[in-house]
Amino acid sequence: MKIASVLQNLLWQRLPGTLGIAQDSPLWIIGVLTLTGIAVGLVIRFSQGHAGPDPACEPLIGAPVPPSALPGLIVALILGLAGGVSLGPEHPIMTVNIALAVAIGARMLPRVNRMEWTILASAGTIGALFGTPVAAALIFSQTLNGSSEVPLWDRLFAPLMAAAAGALTTGLFFHPHFSLPIAHYGQMQMTDILSGAIVAAIAIAAGMVAVWCLPRLHAMMHQMKNPVLVLGIGGFILGILGVIGGPVSLFKGLDEMQQMVANQAFSTSDYFLLAVIKLAALVVAAASG
């Protein structure tokens, strides 16, 4: 992640400043994202193991990939994060950690089966990503379908300890800011219930449209069979969306979320446009692979 941050600073701040180009220049945004897509496509095309399976076709917690595929996957992850792709690193990081845990754990403790290592690695990663083991507890309480004779706590204990260890490790080296500095809301009105229901309905409808579009766009783009072409086109589309939404609509979104709250110039229509652009960018990035 640190390497991606340094490369991001080079691509989006130092390099355009050296060339005398504005960071929010449409040509720069489209050019960088298109070249990022092509670069990631080249990594997938020519690296050993082709950077692992397509994330759009895999669950968040999937089967471990061969260790030989990890270098290509890590390079593709760094390029995507630095290039401004609107997609979080959760799936690649999960894939890397599961593969390493299974490969190393199988040699150190061969009696422990691969599924146990997969569960522990994924739980630890979830705890590290979110800085708390609560998310892991919510996920694994629904996904661990063990014997009904084994109490739920016995099945959750090891994953929760792994998630807690991951969260503590994150706290030692990094302090993610998921909370937003928003002023406390005053007196609740009856109209807030109606307006909240309308906002929730719009959000649900937009999410369902994205769910409907993703598999169809994925199938259409992957008819080309060439990852360089697929990801190059995907990067170009992301560049157009980035021009419409501006730099705040790029990247994985954690820092940009803070910027949106700090910038008091955004209107309701601006927030709505950013939400639509960000959702469209997520669909395009996921469909491109």
N, C-alpha and C positions, 0 to 999 in steps of 0.2 A: 504493500500500500504506500509506503514511503517513496519507493521508486516511481510509482504512478503519480504521486503528488509532485515530485521534482520534474518529471517529464511534462505534466500538465502545466506547471509554471513556465516551463521553457516554451511550450507550444502556444500558450494563450496569453502570456505576458511579456516575456523577454524577447522572443522572436518577432512578434508583430511590432514591438517597440523599436527593435533594431532596424527593421525594414521600413519603419515609418507608416505602418498600417494600423488603423484603429482596431481594437480588440473585438468590437461588435460589428465590424465590416461584413456585409453579406457575403462578399466573395471569400473572405477569410474563413468564415463559419462553414460555408458550403465546401470550400476546398479542404479544410482540415478534416471534417467529418467524412468526406468522400475518400480521402487518402487513408484515413483510419480504417474505414471499411475494407479498402483494398489490401492494406497491410495485414489486417486480421485474417482476411480471406487467404492471403498467401501463406500465413502461418498454418492455418487449418489445412490447406491443400498440400503443403510439402513437409510438415512436421511429422515425426513418427507418432502413430496413433491418432493423427488428425485432430489433436487437441480434445480428445474425448468425444462422447456422444453429444448430439444436438440437445441443448437444454430445453427447447420447446417440446421435446418428445420424452423427457425424463421427469420423474418426480423430484421434489426437493431432496429427499433422502433416497438415493438410488443405489444400485449395485456398485461396488468398487471398480474403478477403471484400472487398467494396467499402469504400473509406475512409469513405463516408458512414454505414456501419453502426457504426463504431467508437465514437462518443460514447455511443450507447445501450448498447453492450456494456460500456464502461468504467463507466458509472453502475450498470448491473446488477451488475457485479463488485464494486464498492465496497459497494453495499447488501447483497449476499449475504454478503460477508466480515464486515461490521460487525454484521449481524443475527444471526450465530451459526450460519449454515448449515454443516452438516458436509460440506463439499466443498472441496477445494483449488482454488487459482486457476490451476493449470497450463494448462488448456485455453484459458481466456479470454486469459491473458497470451500464450500461444503464438499465438493467432489475431491479437491486436493487433500483435505484433511482425512476424509474417509479412506482414500487410497493409501495414504501414508500410514494411517493407524492399522489398517488391515495388513499391509505389507510388513511393517515392523512388528506388530503384535503377533502375527502368525509365526514369526521366527522366535520371538522371545517366549511366548506362551502358546505353543501349538495346540494345547488341549482346549483353549477357548475358541469357539467357532467364529466364523467370519461375521455372522449377523450380530453377535455381541459387540465386536469391535466397531461395526458400522453404527450401531445404536449409540455407543459411548462417544465416538468421534462426532457424530451429528449433534448429540446433545451438548457436548462441550463447545462446538462451533456456534450453535444457537445462543448459548449463554454468553460467549465472547462477543458475538455480533451485536446483541442487544444490551449487554452489560448487566443482565439479570437472568436467573434461572427460571423465572416465572413462565416465559414463553415456551421453554422446553417442556415444562410441566403440562402446559395446555396442549401442546402438540402430542406428546407421548402418552398422555392419558387417553387420547382418542385412537392412537395408532398401535399401541402395544396390545395385541390380541393374544395374550397368553392363556394358560389354562385357568378356568374359573375357580379351581381349587387354590390357586396361588393368589394371595391378597394383592390388591392394587398397589399398596405401598411397597411390597417386596419387589414388584416389577418396576416401580418407578425410582427406587432408592439409588441404584447405580447411575442411571441417566441424570438424576437430579444432582448427584455429587459431581458428575462430570460437567454439568452445566454451571454449577456453582464455581468449580475450579476455573472454567473458562471466563466467567464473569469477573472473578477476582483477578485473573491475569490481565483482562482488559482494564480494570481499574488501576492496576499498577503502572501501565504504560500509556493509557489513553483514556480520556474522559469525554465520551460522546455527549452531545447536547441535544437530547430529544425534546426537552421542554422548550416552550416558546415564551418570550417576555411579553405576554399580552396582559393588558390591564384587566382587573377583576370586573366581571359583569355586575351591573347594578341590580335593580329590582326586576324580577321576571314578570312579564306581562302575558296575558292570555294569547295575544297575537304571536308570541314567541313559539308557542306549541304548534300553531298552524304553519308559521314560516319554517320552523325546524322540520316539520313533516314534509313540506314541499322540497326543501333542500335535500333531505334524505331520499325522497322519491327520485329526484333528478340524478343524484349520485348513483343510485341503484340502477336506473335506466342506462346511464352512461357506462357503468361497469358491465352490464349485460350486453350492450352493443359491442364493447371491446372483446368480451368473451366470444361473441358470435363471429367477429371479424378475424380473430387471431388464427384459428385453424385454417380458414379459407385463404387468408393472405399467406400463411406459411406454405400451404400446398401450392399456391400459384407461383410463389417466388422460387421454390425448390424444384420446380419443373425444369429450371435451367441447368441443374446438376453441377454447376461450377461454383464453388464457394467464393472465389474471387469476384465473379460477376454478381452473385447474389448479394454479398456483403458490400460491394462497391455501390450497387444501386440502393441498397438499404441505407448506406452512409449518405448518399446524395439526398434521399428523401428526408433523413434526419436533419441534414443541413438546411433544407428548405423550411422544415418545421422550426429549427433553431433561429432562422432569420425572422420568422413570424413572431415567435415567442420571446426572442432576445436571449442573451447569455444566461439569464436566470433560469431558463427552461432546459439548459444543458446539464450534463454530468449526472451523478447518482442522486443528487437532490438534498443531501443533509445540510451542507453549508448554504445552498441556495434557498432553502426553507427559512433559515435565519435571516437572510437578506430580504426576503419578501416581507417579513414581519417588521424589520427595521425600517424599510422604505415606506413612509407614510403616503407616498404619492400614488400608490396603486388604488384604483377604484374597484367597485364590485365587478364591473365588466372586465377589468384587467385580470382580476383573480379568476373569473370564469374562463377567460380566454387561455390563461396559463394552465388551468386544470385540463381543458380540452387538448391543448397542445402537448402537455406532458403525457396524458393518457394515450394520445395517438403515437407519440414517440416511443412509449413503452411497447405498444403493439407492434410497431415497425421493427424495433430493435429485437424483440423476442422472436418475431416471425423470420427475421433474417438469419438467426442462429448465433 
